[in-house]
Amino acid sequence: MQTREMSWKSKVVYIVAVCLMTLLIWLGDEGKSPLVYKGSELQHSVGAVDSEYALVIRDAVARNGTVANTLQYVINKGGYTAQLHYLAETEGSTLELWEQGRKIAGWTLDPDKTEMTVDFSLSKDVKQLQIKINYSGSGELTIRELRLSPHTMFYADTYFFMALFLACSILLWWYLNRSEKRLDERQLVDYSIILGVALLATTPMMQTYLYNGDDLCYHLARLEGLKDGILDGQIPVNILPDGLKGNGYLNAMYPYLFLYIGAFLRICRVSLALSYKTLIFLANLSSAVCAYTAVRSMCRSRRSVILSVVLYTLMPYRFTNIFSRGDLGEILALIFWPFVIAGLYHVILGERKRWYYLVIGFSGVLQSHILSAVFVAVFCVITALIWSVRIFKEKRYLEIGKAAGMALLLNLWYLAPFVVYYFKGNLGTEVLRWSGYFEQSINPSNLTQSISLYHKQYFSLGLALFGCVGIGVVRLLCERQEKRSDMDRYLAYLLVSGFFFTYMITGYFPNRTLLANSLFENIVTMIQFPWRFLGPASACIMFVGVIGLAESRILKPYRNHIFTLLVGLNLLVIVSVPTDNIHMPYVNAEAVASKGHESKMAANIGLFYPHEWRMDGVSDDKLVTNVITSDLDGVTVHNYEKKGTKAVMTYTALEEDCYIELPIQNYLGYRAFDEKGDRLEIVHGEGGRIRIAAIGDGKEHSVYVRYGRVPLFMAANIISALTVAAIGWQLWRKRKKTA
């Protein structure tokens, strides 16, 4: 085969272009720029703003205490410099550093000076760093400017982009100089469309801020906590060590496999915002790839395969989840619904050797969102019951058994802790049932609309998917056939399923009447929102439309027109996503150093740990950050330090029957030892804290607490790891044989 390499001139031009682009990316680095606040830009409730945008505090209108503060920032560990320009008439005012509601440092303002510069170090990444200015209560205090500068950088976003660009450049270089057969024209077009659609779906994210979706703050907290758990030495990460004011928050109840990507970026000092946006882009790209692969396995029409990529990646419910709800779990789960639908078809009616499609689909959903996994499981069971005769007649239960067994083994590492904590973890699960379900039903008039993020409860199938319904009706009801094929029967089943899911979303479904039934109430209040069925409904209808278009005789002369129409209608989803009213990323030149920081360090979003999966009855007011003793006079705590899920405390107790409570949530898996290495009994204390009985002999004792390895969890991890290794070995062996 003739080698097809670049000429030496092309290579030189290519290298120069790559180097120049890398330099331009580096010159745009914002991570080293200071965070700058004019006095008027600080959050304040008292004081006046003068002509120079300084904040003026006078004793006649002010009060003693905090009068101005910054937003709360997620900031990496390291050294920083805070610089305050001010005028103070009297002593007593201070500049303070706060983290999660706790003061960690403070400096007094000298009235004889107009500028204060202080250096401080953060020994670990902080979640809610805030700089406050405390007013003494007398005299005039003028705050001109507050500046926070890193000794190295706030974040490494620029270097991430440089690494990504160089990696893509090297990959392209390798492809252009490879001697083997390159991709053919069709493959290049298909892959370009997949990448282009994924980029198009991500364009609303290419802003200097994050859309503040309903659940975004929780998923940002998961990303940050997962990074902390990895650095703590947990693999898998069951406890987010710094959650709930350092008390720890249970992570095992919400799937997190794919969040390791974002957590790894955070370890590499990429900003929290960019780590999240990268996950969204990968979710868009994966959705396009999964739709392409799944539909191509069932349909030979290239037009239909490309149409599935556009319809599924740009469907309204995905965008509602991304930009309005901020529901990362459902965003990731929707990636794998096409594999579930294609896998069921192959296991029951199609190529039975492709049973692994169902394994990939179910495993992907399970590792993304528990409720979606329940939907998939129920959908699979109902589908199997409908075709049960066919399954037993052709002995397809063997493939179903293989798929179920493989899915169980692959996901055992996650299922084991989930089941144990759910039933034995003393968790507050009733808070999951706060929704009345019926009140969240959707008005059917909205189902044809493109999304609008100005209304939070706006959910739609979209015009393009309604077009798919029309295609399905024409194919399955208007075209007479002597004998329906297996594909037609399966498409009819998907169409009916899509109709039923959509019906359940609307207020016409008798939710209120059925809520009188305790079993129905128990199920739907756990589901919380009927609009969750929009995801599977959209997936089912998409398959009906794209495959029906390829199979329909009536629509054959109009396929190109229908293709163009559906793609155009779906593009309305993109243009309907609102952007910032200020189309420039920065308001003015002065904001260049701060506008980007406020988004990338999540100041405008914040981090939140919901009441789900806390210890039973633990609310925010019961969380403490200090050690609690049963007797202040009888027990003296000399020292307490906590790093990750490991803590050490020294104390002296003068009498027996005393106890000590550590500010750590008593989740299953924590263990305590004394200075001799002997195991100490952990009792469930007030507010879910770890309680240890004190030894009242008047001597100094130490208590060491750490989150240990639960034997059952370790066994599950080993089984799943061996399963993955066995699959990898089989694939390698198969490839070696075909080489």
N, C-alpha and C positions, 0 to 999 in steps of 0.2 A: 504494500500500500504506500502511495506517495505521501511523503511528509509535507504537511501544510503549515509551515511556520511563517511568522512575520519576518519581513525584511529588516535588515539592521537599521535602516533609516526610520522605519515605523517603530522599532523598539526604542530608539533614542527619543523620538517624539512622545511616545507613550510614557516613558520614565520621567521625562521633563514635565509632562502634563500632570502626572500623579504627584510629583514632588511639589509643583506649584499649587495644586489644589490642597494638598496637605498643609502647606504653609499658610494658605488663606484661612483654612479651618482653625489653625493654631492662633492666628492673629485675632480671630473672633472670640477668644477665650474670655468668658465673663466670670469664671469661677474665682478669680483672684481679686475682682473689683470689690471695693468696700460696700457695705450696706449702709445707706445714708438716709437719715431722717431730718428734714427741717423740723423746727419746733412745732409748727402747725400741723405736721403730718403725723405726729405722735397721737395715740389714742388718749383723749382727755375729756373730762366732763366739766372742768372749771378753767378759768383763765381767759385771757383775751389774746388775739393774734394781732401783732403790729404790722407796720408797712413792709417790714423785711421778713415776714412769715415766721417770726419768732413767737414763742408762746410765753406770755407774761402772766405770772402768778402773783397776786397781791393778797395780803392778809385780810383785807376787807371782804374779799369774795371767795377766798380759798378756805381750805380746811387742813388740819394736820394729817399727814399720811401721803399715800401715793396719789399723785396728781397727773402723771403722764406715764405712758408705757408703750413699748413696741408690741407688735403682734407676737404670737408664739411660733417659734421656729424649731424644725428638726435639724439639728446641727451635728456634724461629725466631731469626734473627739480630736483634740489637738490644741494648739496655742492660738489665742486671739488677742486683739487689742481693741479696747473701747475708748473712744475719744468724745468728750462732751465739751461743747462751747457754751458758756453760760455767763450770767451776771448774778451774784448773790449778795444781798445786803447784810445778812446775818449768818451765823453758823447754825449747824444742825441738819441742813438738807443733805441727802445722800443719793448716791447712784447705786442701785442694787441689782443683783443677778438672781433670777428665780427659775426654778425647774419643777414642773408639775406641782405648782402651788407651794413650793418650799424654797425659802431663801437659802442660797448657797454661797453668796459673797456680797460684800457691801463696802463702799468707800465714801468718806465724808467730803463734801464740797468745801473748798477753802474760799471764803469771801474775798480774800486778797488776790485771787487769781481769776482768770477768765477762761481757762482751759484746763481740763483734767484728762490725763492719759494713763490708763491702767492696763496691765497685761494680766491675763488669767489663762489657765489651762483646764480643759475638760478631759477627765480621765477616761470617759466613755461617751458614746453617742448619747445625746439628750433628745427627748421627745417634745418638750414644750419650753424651750429656753425663751425667757422674756426679760428684757431690761426695763427696770422701773426707776422713776425719779420720785424720791420721797421728800416732801416739803416739810420744813420745820414748823411752819405755822405762823411765822413772823417775818416781817420784811418782804421786800420784793425779790422774786426769783424769775429771771428771764432765761428761757431755754432756746438757744439759737440753733444748734445742730448737734445731732448724735450720730456718731459714725462707728461701725463695727467692722474691723478688718481682720482677715485670717492671716496667720503667719505663713501658711502655705496656700491653701485654697479652700473655698467653701465646698466645692464639689468638682468632680472630674468629668463633667459632661463633654467638654471639648475633646479630651483625650479618648473618650469612648467613641465619639464620632470619627476621630482620626484612625483609631484601631479598626473600626467597622469599614471605613473607606479603604484603608490599606488592604484589609482582608478581601474585600470585594475586588479590588484591583489585582491582587495576586491571583485570585480565582479566575478572573477574566484573562489574565496573562497566560495562565496554564491552559485554559480552554482554547485560546487562539493559537497556541503553539503545540497542541497535542497532535499526535500522529494518528490516533484512532479516529473512527468515523464520528463526525460531529452530529449534533441534533439536526434533524431534517427541518424543512421550512415550516411544516405544520406544528411540530413540537415547539419551535421557537416562537411561533405566533401564540400558541396555547399558553405557554409559560409566561410570555410577556403580558398576555391578558390577565392571567392570574395575579401576577405581581402588580399590574396597573390597577386592577380593581381593589386589591388590598391597600395600595397607597391612596387611592381615591377615597376609600372608606375611612382612612385615617386622617385625611386632610383637616377635618374640623378640630382634631387634636393638635394640629401644628400651630399652637398659639402659645403665648407666654404665660397662660394660666390654665388651670384645670376646671372643667365643668363640675360644679359642686353637686353631684348626684346624691340621691337619698342615702345610699349606703357607702359612698366613696370613702368617708372618713374611717369606716371600719376596715375596709380592705387595705387602705394605706397603713393602718395600724398592724394588720396581719403581715404585710410586706416587711415593715420595720421590725416587728417582733420575730419573724422568721429568721431574719438576718442575725438578730441578737441570739436566738436559739442555736443557730449554727456555730457562732463564735463561742457559745457556751459549751459546745461539744456534743450537743444533742443531734443525733441522726437516727431516726426521724425526729423532728421537733414536735414534742407533745405539749410543752409549756412555753409560752411567751414570757420570758423572765422579768421584763421591765413593765409589763402591763399592769393596769390597776394600781398606779402609783408605786410600782415596784413590788407589789404583792404577788405578781404572777397571774397569768390568764391562760386558761385551757385552750389549746390549739387543735387538739385531736378531733374535735367534733365537727369541724368545717374542713372539707378537703383542701389540700394545699400543695399537691405535687407540682403543679405547673407554676406556682408562685416561687419555687426555688430559683427560677430564672431571674425574677426581679430581685430576690434576696441576694443572689450572687452579684448582681450589678451594684447593689447597695454596699456589699462588702468591698467592691472595687471603687467605692466612693462616688459612684454615679448618683445624682440627686434622686430623691424620692419620686418627684414628679416624672422625670424622664424614665425611671425604672418602670413606673406604672404605664406610661405611654408606650414603652417598648412592648410590654405585655399585651396591650390592646392591639398594636400593629401585628404582633405574632398571632393573636387570636383572629384577626381579620384574614391574614394570610392562610392560616390553618383552615379556616372556614371555607375559603375558596378552594384550597387543595382537596379537602374532604368531599365537598360537593362535586368537584371535577372527577375524583377517583370513584366515588360511589355511583354516580349516574353513568359514568363510562362503563362500569362493570355490568350495567343492566341495559344499556342502550348504545347502539352503534352510531347514532347520528351525532356528528361533531357539532352541528348547530345546537342541538339540544344540550350537549355537555357544556358548551360555552355559555348558553343561556342559564343553565343551572348555577354557574359560578356567579353571574351577575345578580340573578334573582335572590340567591341565598345569602351572599355576602352583604348585599345592600338592602335586605328586607327590613321593613320599619321596626319590627320588634327588637332586632339586634341593636339598632340605633337608639331606641328608647332605653334599653338596658345600659348602653354605654354612656349616653349623655344625660339622660334624665334620672334614671334609677341608680346608676353607678353600681350595678349588681354584677360584680366580676364573676361570681360563681355561675350564674346563668349564662353570661357571655361565653365562658369557657365550655360549659355543658353543650351549648348550641353548636359548637364545632363538630360534635360527634354524632348528632342526630342522623345525618345522611348515612353514616356507617351502620347505625342501628337499623335503619329502614332497608338498606341494601343487604345487610347481613341476614335479616329475617327472611328476605326474599330468597337468598341463595340457600339458606339452611332448609327452608320448607319447600321451595318450588324450583329454584335455579340450580346453579353449580354448587353442589353440596361441599366440594372441596374448599370453597371460600367461606367456611364457617368462621374463620379467623376475623372476618369483617365484623361479626357480631361481638367477638371478644374485644376488639379494638374500640368499637362503639360504646359498649357497656362500660368497659374499664375507663375510657376517657370521661364519660359522663359521671361515673362514680367518683373519680378523682377531681371532679370540678364542683359538683353540687348534689347534695344528698337527696333533696326533693325531686330533682330531675331524674336521679337514678331510680327512685321509687316509681316515677312515671314510666320510665323505660322498662322496668321489671314488670309492671302491670300490663303494659302494652305488649310485651313479649309473651306473657302468659295467655292473654286473650287471643293473640294471633295464633299461638300454638293450639289452643282449644278449638278454634274455628277450623283449622286444617289438621285436626288430630287424626282423622281417618287416613289422610294422605301420609302423614308422618309415620304411622305404624305400618301402613301397607308397604311403603318403600324403605322402612327401617331408618328413617332420617333421625330418629331419636338418638342414634349413635353420634351424629354430628352435634345435635343439641346438647348431649351429655358432654362431649368434648369442649364445646364452647362454655358451658356452665362451669365445668371443672377447672378449665384454664383460667377463666375470669376470677374464680374464687381463689385459686392459688396465687395469681398475680397481685391481687388486692388484699390478701390476708394481712399484710403488714399494716394496712390502714384500718381494716374492719375490726381486728382484734381489740385495739384500744378504744375504738368508737363504741363497740358493743359493751365492753367492760365499764367504761365511764358512764355510758347512758343508763345502765341498770344498777351499777354499784358505786357510782361516783358521788352520790348525794348532791346532785346538781339541781338547780332551779329550772326545770323544764316547762313549768306552767306558763312562764312569761312568753313562750312561743305562741300561745293561743290568744293573743290579744285582739286579733282581727275578727269582726263579725262575718266576714266573707261576703255575705249578701250585699252589704253596703259598698263593696268594691267592684260590683258588676259594671260592665261597660255598656254604654248606650250604643246600639247597633249602628246608628247614623255615623259614628266615628270610624267604623271599620274600614271604610274606603279612603280615609284621609291619609295624607303624608304626615309625618310626625311634626309636632310643634313642642319645643322644649319650654315654651313660656307657660304651659299648662302641665303640671306635674302628672296628673292622671290622664294621659292622652295615649291611647293604645290602638293600634290599627294593623290590619292585614295588608292594606295598601292596594292600589288599583291593579298593579301588576299581578298579584296573587289572585285577585278576583278574575283577571283574565285567564289565569291557569284553571280556575274553576270552570269557566266557560269552555275551555279546551277539553277538559275532562268530560263535561256533559255531552259535548258533540261526539267525542270518541266513543264513550261508553253507552250512551243512550240513543244517539241519532244515527249511528252507523249499524246497519243490520249485518250480522254475521251468523253463519250456520253454526259455528262452534266458537265459543270464547276461549282465547288462549289463557295460559296460566298468568301471563303478564297482565292481561285485561282484568282478570279476577282480582289480582293483587292491587292494581290501580283502583278498581272499584272499591276495594276495602279501604285503601288510603283515602279516597275521596269521601267515603262515609265517615271515616275517622276524623278527617279534617272538618267536616260539617258538624260532627258531634262535639268536638273540642271547641269549635267556635260558638256553638249553641250554649255550651256550659259557661262561656265567658259573659254572655249577655244577661240582662235582667229578666229575659223571658224564660230562662231556666228556673224551675221552681225551687230556688235555693231556700227561700224563707219557709216554705212548707216542709221541705226535707230536713231543715234544721231542727224540727221537733223530734226527729229520730236521733237517739243518742249516738248510734254508730256513725251516721252521716256527719253529725256535728263534730264528733271526735276527729274524723278524717279531715274535713274541710277547714276547721279552725287551725289545724296543724299546717295545712297548705297556705292559709292566710289570705291569698289573693287569687281570684279566679283567672286573672289575666295571665297567670303562669302557663296556662294551656295554649297561649298564643304561639309559643315556640314550637311544640309538636304539631300544632295545627298548620303553621306556616310550612314546616318541613314536609308534611304529608301532601299538602296542596301543591308545593313546588314540584315534587316528583310526578304528580298526576299531570301537571301542565307540560313539563318539558318532555316527558316520555310520550304523553298523549299527542303532542305536536308532531313527533317523529313517526308515530304509528297511524295517525289519522289519514284516511283517504280523502275525505271532504276538504280538509284544510291544506292538503298537499300543495295546491297552486298558490296558496297565500302564506306559506311558511316564512319566507324572507320578510314579508310585510309584518307578520305577527311578531317575529323575532325583533325587528326594529322597534315596533310599538311597545313591546313589553320592556325592552331595555330602556327606552326613553322614559316610560312611566316610572321605572324604578330609579332612574337618575333624579327624579323629583325629590326623593328622600334626602339626597345630598344637598340640593339647593335649598331645602326647607330647614336645614339645621342652622339656627341663627349663629351669627358671629358677633364679636365685640362691636359695639356701636362705634368705638374708636378703632379704625382699621389699621392704625399704626401700632406696632408693638409697644412703643414707649410714648408717653404723653409729651415729654420734652427732653432736652439734652440732660437735664439734671436727674431725670428718672432712670437714665440708662443703667446706673449702678445699683438700682434697687428694685425696679419693676420685675425683672427676671427672677431675682432672688425670692421675692415674695411668693411666687408660684412654685419654683423648683424646690424650695425648702418647706412647702406645704403650709405656709403661714395662713393662707386664705381658706384652707380646708380644715386643718386640725386632725387629730387622731382621736378615735373613740372606741371604747370597749363596751359592747352592749351588755345587757343584763342576762342574755342567754349564756348558758354554760359557766356562769359563776357558781360558787357554792350556794346552796339553797338559802335564800333570804338575805344574801349579801348585797346591800345597796351602797352607793358612793359614800353616804354619811357614816358607814361602819368601817370604812377603810382607814387604816392608820399607817404612818410611816416610821413610827418609833416602837421600841419594845414596850409591852405592857406587863406590869406585874400585879399580882393579887394583893400585895402588901408593900406600899412604898417605903415603910420604915424597916420592914423585915428583909426585903430583897433589894440589893444594890446591883445594877447593871453597869459594869465597868467599860464594856466595849461591845459594839455590834457592827459587823461589816457584812455586806452582801454583794456578791458578784455573780451575775447570771442566776442560776438556780442553786448556788452554793453560798452558805452563810455560816458565820462563826460568831459566837457570843461568849463573853466571860461575865460571871456574876458571883456574888456572895450572898448566901441566905443564912439568917440567924436562927430560924425556926422551921420546923417541918410544916406540912400541909400548905405550902405556898406553891404557886405556879408562875410560869413565865409564858407569855404569848408573843410569838415572833410575827412581824408584819409580812407573813407569807401565807397565801391561801393553801389550805390543807388538802390539796389534790392527791389522789392515790398515786403512790410512787415515791413520795418524799420519805426520807429516813433520817434519823437523828442518832448521833453517837456522842459519848463523853470523851474526855481527854485520854482515857485509857483505850478507846476504841470499842467500848461496850455499847451495845444497842440500847437506845432509850425509847420508851413508849411515847408515841405521839397521840394526843387526844384532840378531838375537835373542839376548838375554842370559840369564843365570842366572835361574831363576824366572819366565821369560817377560817380563823387563824390557827396556826400550829401552836398547840399548848404543850409545854414540857413541865413535868413536876420538878420543883427545885429541891436540892439536897441541903437541908438546914443544919449544917455542921459548922458554919462560920468560916469555912475555907473557900478559897477561890476555885471555881470550876469552869470548865469550858464545854460548850455545846456546839457540835458541828452538824449542820443540816445540809443535805443535798438531795437532788432528785435522782433516784437510783434507776437501775435497769430492771424493769419488771420481767421476770422469766417468761411469762406467757407472750409478752410483746416481743421479746428477743427471739423466741421460737418462731413467731409469725414472720418476723423480719428475715430470718434465715431461710424459711420455706419460700417466701416470695423471691429472695435473691437467687436461690438455687433454680427456681422456675425461669427467671430471666436468663440465667446463665445457660440453662438447657435449651431455651429457645434460640439464643445466640449461637450456640454450638451447632444446632440443627441447621440453621440458616447458612452458617459458614460451610458446613459439610455439603449442603445442597448446592451452594454456589461453586464449590470446588469440583463437584462431580460434573456440573454443566460447563465448566471452563474448558 
